[in-house]
Amino acid sequence: MLHVDLDQFIAAVEVLRRPELAGKPIIVGGRGDPTERAVVSTASYEARAFGVGSGMPLRVAARKVPDAVILPVDQEAYLAASEEVMATLRAQRGAVVQVLGWDEAFVGIETEDPEAYARQIQAAVLERTRLHCSVGIGDTLVRAKVATGFGKPAGVFRLTAGNWLDVMGSRPTRDLWGVGPKVSGRLAKLGISTVAELAASNPQVLVLEFGPRMGPWYAQLGRGDGTSVADDTPWVAHGHSRETTFQRDLTEPAQVDEALRELTARVLEDVAAEGRPVVGLTLKVRYAPFVTKTHARKIPDTSDRDDILARALGLAAEIEPGRPIRLLGLRAEMAMPDDARKGHTPTRGGW
């Protein structure tokens, strides 16, 4: 199993378009204006050296790197580059390609020399797209995914059952794919701080903390276990979402109503292209200065635009009155076809 991950993908695409930017700190986010409210989509390695990372407010990133080149997001350019990369992967002999996103995919292969195959993939991607990628090799999807981090940039690294604990055992649980600060904090309260401790933990203890589904899953993650088969079944979106960061806080109910109507219209355009009914709605509200809350509701299956709009506006009743709002987002969950790939991530649910 290989995991192919493009190095600083968005920044690298921008350098291909503007070769004079090579070697300079590049930050991509919003409309490229750090005086506006927006977040960093990606940063080049040169900018990351100053502490800039994805999700950071653009104005904060600009302060960290005053001489950085700040560019607007160009999704169409990144999608076109991604499609070239994925086509290159699919063209490799015997490859089963499971796309994870714009810049990464699992590649299932049968070979006696996975390192040589990985180098072959790197060369093919570079020749066709002029983009560099790192490749993780593993005997499960989890191990291949984690291995890629050790190969960056433009390298190859292998993690298997034989060296998993030697490499990962002493590392904190937050270094695992799928374990964030909140989960690692809850694990620490159970006396589990390292990957080795998680691997050796009692699943029943984890069930009491995380529930019957996630408890055993975290124990399995600590061992690096899981599926070892790539699934090239086309991924079907579970839902569509849109969000807007307002340059001035919304303070009046009429402003919220207008913004939510516009968001709903945009989401419904995306949903209409899928041809599947909506079964749930989630409203995301970010209050000033930066407090985010979500409000979700299951709804009867419907494709009626007026009904969906009315239910979305109904969620607005959950908004706390009098609090300035800097962002609104809406997500519509759709009914899934029977032949859709199961699971949300390659570690939760087996794909």
N, C-alpha and C positions, 0 to 999 in steps of 0.2 A: 504494500500500500504506500503510495506517495502522496504527499500534500505539497502542492505548488502554490507559492505565495509571491506575488509581484512585489518588488522592493519599492517603497515609497511611490506607489503606483500613480496617484494623481499628480504629485509633484514631478515625477518622471515624464508623464505625458506633456506637462507644461514645458519642460525643458526641451523635449523633441520639437515643440512648436516654436520655441524661442531658445535656440542653442546658446545664445549669449548669456543665459541665466545659469548655465552649468557651473557648479561649485559655489553658487551664492545661496544664502538663506532664503527659502521660498515658503510663503504661507498662503494657503488657499482657503477662502471662506467667504460666505455671503456674497455680496456684490463687490468685494475687494476694497471696501471703504471701512477703515478701522474706527471712524467716528460714528458709524452706525451700529446698531445692535445686531450682532451676528456672532457665530462661533467658528472656530477653526475646523475645517473638514480634514485637512492633512497638512503636514509640514515636511520639508526636506530634512535629511539628516543634519545638514548644517544648521537649520533652525532648531531642530530637536536638541542639539547640543546646548542651547540656551534655556532649555526647559519648556519649550513650546510643544503642546500635544493636542490631539483631536479633542474637540468639545470645549476647549478653553475659549473664553470670550475673546473676540478678535482684538479689541482695544488693549486687553492685557497682553496678548501675544505681541502686539506692536510695541508696547513699552519694553518688553523683554529683549526684543531685537529691533532697535530703531532703524537699522539700515536694511531690514528685510524687504524683499519684493513681495508685495501682497496682491494676490490675484483673485478675481471672482471665480466662483464655481461654474464650470461648463460641463454639465452632465452629458450632453450629446457627444462631446469629444471623448469623454471617459468611457461611455458605453461602446462607441465605435472601436476604441482601442481594446476594450475587454473582449468584444466579439472576435477580434483578430487573434487574441491570445487563446481563447477557448477553441477556436477552429484549429489552431496549431496543435493543441493538446489532443483533440479528437483525431487528428491525422496521424498520430504516432501509432506504430505497429502494436496491435493487441490492447490498446488502451481503452478502459471503461472510465469515462469522465463524469464526475459528479460535481457540478458547479455549486459553489457556496455563495458567491457574490461577484462583484466586478473584478476583484483582484485575487481570487483564490479558488482552488478546486482540488478535489481528491482525484487521483488517477490510479485505478486498479490495474495491476499488470501481473504477468507470470514471467519471471526472468531469473536466471542464475546470478545476475550481477546488477542489483538494483542501483548501485552507485553509478555504474556506467550508463544505465538507462536514464537516471536523473540528469547526468551531464548532457546526455543527448537531448533531453527536453529543454534544458537551459540554452543549449546552442540553437535549437530550432526556434525557440521563442525569440531569442536575441536576433537571429537572422531575419525573421519575418516581421518583427515589430520594433526592433531596436530597444526593447525593454529587458531589464535584468530581473531574474526571479531566484528565490531560494527554494530548496526542496527538502522536505522532511521525509524520512523513510521509517516505516513502522509496521508492526504486525497487527495493529489495530488502527482504526481511524484516530483515536485519541492520541496514541503514541506518535503517529505520523504528524499530526497537527502540532503537538508540543515540540517535536524534534525540529520543526522549521525555525523556531525562534533561535535555536542554537546554530543554525546555518546562516543566519542573516549577517551581512548582506551577500547575496550572490553565491552562497555556499550550499553544501549538502551535509546533512547530519542524520544518523540513524539511532532510533530508540526502539528497543524490543523488550520482551519479557526478561531477557538476559541481563540488560544493563539499566532497566528502568529505575530501580531503587538506587543503584550506584550513582546515577546522574541526578535523579529527582528527589531521593529520599530525604536529604537534609534541607531541602528547599521549603519555604513556607507554603501553606496550602493555597494562598492567593496566586501563586505562580501557575496553578492548574487552570486549564481552559474551562471556563464555566463557573469558577469560584471568584466572586468579587469580595470587596471589603466587608459587606454585611455578613455574608456566609462565613468568611474566614473568622470574623469576630465571634459568631455563634459557635463555630467549631472550637475556637480557643477557650471558650467558657466550659467546654466539655473536656478540656485538657488536650486537645488535638491542635497542634501548631504546625507540624511538618507533614509532608506528603507521606513519609514512612509511618507516622503515627495514624494518619487517616487510612492507609492501606491495611494496617493491623487492627483497626477499630472494630468494635462489635456492631454489626449492622442494626441490631435491635435498639442499641442506644441512639443511633442516628435516626431510626424510625420515630422514636419518642420526640426527637427534636424537630425533624423535618417532614415527618409523615411517611406513610407506607410506600409512596412512589419515589420521592426524592431521597429518603434516607439510604436505601440500598444503592441508589444511583451514585451518591457521593462516595460510598465505600468502594464501589466499582471504579470510580474515577481515580481514587487514590492509588489503585493498583494498575491503572492504565489500561484496564480491560474494556471490552466492548466489541462491537461488530468489526469485522475485518473484510467486509465486502462493500465495494463502491456500488452505488445505485445510480444509474444514468437515467432513471425515470424523470421526465421533465418536472421541475418543481412548480407547483401550483400555489399561487399566493393565497394565504389564509385571509388576507384583508388588505385594504388600502387606507393610507392615512395622509393627511396634509396638516401642516401647521404654519402659523404666521407669527413672527416676532415683530411687534409694533415699535416703531421708532419713538412713539409717545404712548405712555400708558393709557389704557382704556379706563375711564372713570365713570361713564354713564351707561345705564342699562341699554339704551338705544344703540350705543356703539358696540356693545357686546352682541346684541341681536343682529346687527348688520354684518359684523365680522363672522358670526357663526353661520349665517345664511350663505355667505360667500364660501366659507370653508366646506359646508355641506355640498354646495353645488359642484365644487372641484372634486370632492371625494366621489360623488355620484357619477361624474364623468368617467372616472377610473373604474368604478364598479360596473357601469353599463357595458364597458368593453369586455368584461368577464362573462356576462350573461348568467350570473348566479345571484340568488336572493341574499339579502342582508339578514344576518341572524343576531347581530350584537353591535352596540355602539360604545365607544369610549371617548370621553371628553377629557382633554388635558388642559389644565389651567396653571399658568405660572404667574404667581403674584409678585409684585415688586417687594423687596429687591430681587429675590431669587428663590422663592418657595414654590415647589411644584406639587400639585395634587391631581389625581385622576379620579374620574367617576365613570364606572362601567355599568352597562345594563344589557341583559339578554332581551331580545325582542322576537315576536313571532316572525317566521320567515316571510319576507316581503320584498318586492321590487318596486313598490309604489313610492315614487319620489316624494309626494306630499306627506305620506305617512312617515317616511324616514326623516324628513325635515322636521315634522312636528315632534317626533321623538327626540331628535337632536336638540331642538329648542327646549324640550322638557328637561333635558339634562342640565341646562343652564340654571335651573332652579337650585342646583347644588352649589352654585357659585356664591361665595361669601360676599354679602353686600358691603359696599363701601371700601373694598380693598382694590387698589389699582392693579390692573392686569397688564403684563408685558408680553405674554404669549398665550395663544389659544391653538389647540390641535384637536382634530377629530379623526378617529379611526373607525372604519366599518368592517366588521367581521362577516365573512361570507360562508355560505354552506359549501362544504367540500365535496367534490365528485368522488364516487366510490373507488376509482382507480388512482386516486392521488397518492403521492408518496407520503408515508406516515412519519410523524415526528416533526419537531421544530428545529432541532439542531442535530448534528451528527453524533452527539453523545446522549441526547435525551430522546429516546424513542427508537433508536437503532438505524437511522439513515445516515 
